[in-house]
Amino acid sequence: MSERFFLYDDEEETNTRFVSFMGEAQRFDLAITTTSRHYGKKLVLDMQSNRFAILGSDDLETEGYIERAFDISDEEEGNELRNFLLEII
């Protein structure tokens, strides 16, 4: 077996906020991790769907980005998540 080639192997202190809220159509259970690794963006994990995205305010303003990242087919659900994330990112 050949040696493993690491591109990086770092450890870093992070801050994670766990948030659960009920929108009009869906419940969201999120883990939002703040780290210096992603150029000021936050790592947002949706624990209900097992999906995640690295998000900044520019991503939230891009039409359809949240829906694609979290596999949300309903526009209202996408807007609920987007509006919440706009408050904290």
N, C-alpha and C positions, 0 to 999 in steps of 0.2 A: 504494500500500500504506500502511495506517495505521501509526502508531507503536505499538510494543509497550508494553503497560501491565504493569509489574512490580508484583507484590504485595510481593516482597522479592527481594533479590539480595545475599546475604551470603556471606562466606567465614569458615571457622572451623577451628581446629586440632581434630583428632579422634584417637582411639585405636582401632585396629582389631585384633581378635584373630582369627586364622584357626585353626579347629579342625576336624579330621577324626577321626571315630570310627566304629567299627563296633558297632552294636547287635546284638541277637539276630536281628533280621529285616532290617535295612537299614543302609546306610552313610549317614552324614551328613557333609557338607562345608559348614561354616558360616563366615560372616564376621560377627563381632559388633562393631558400632561403637558406641563411647561418645562422646556429644556432649552439650553443654548445651542443645541445641535442643529436645529432646523431654521436658522436665520430669523428668529422671532415668531415663527409660526408655531401652532400648537398641534399636538398629536391627539386627535379625537377618535375615541373608540366607542362604537355603539355595541353594547354588550348583548342587546336583544338579537341583532342580526349578525354579530361576529364580523362586522366590517369596520374599517378605520380609514382615516384620511389625515394628511398633514395639511392644516388649514391656516390661512391668514385672511385678513379682511378682503384682499384682492380676489381670493378664491370664492368667498361668499357672494361677491358682487357679480361673478361670472354666471350667466344664465345656464341653468341645468347642471351645474357642477355638483351641488349637494345631492341632487336626485341621482346622478350617476354614481357618485362615490359611495352612497349608502343604499343604493338599489331601491329607491323610493319611486313608485310609479304614480302616486297621487300628488298632484300639485299642492293641495292644501297641507298635506303632511310635510312636504318639502319646505313650504313657507314657514310652518311652525318651527321646524328645526333651524332653518336659516335665521329667523328672527331671534330665537334664543341665542344662537351662536354669535350673532352680531352684537349682542349685549356684552359678551364676555371676551371676545377676541378683538 
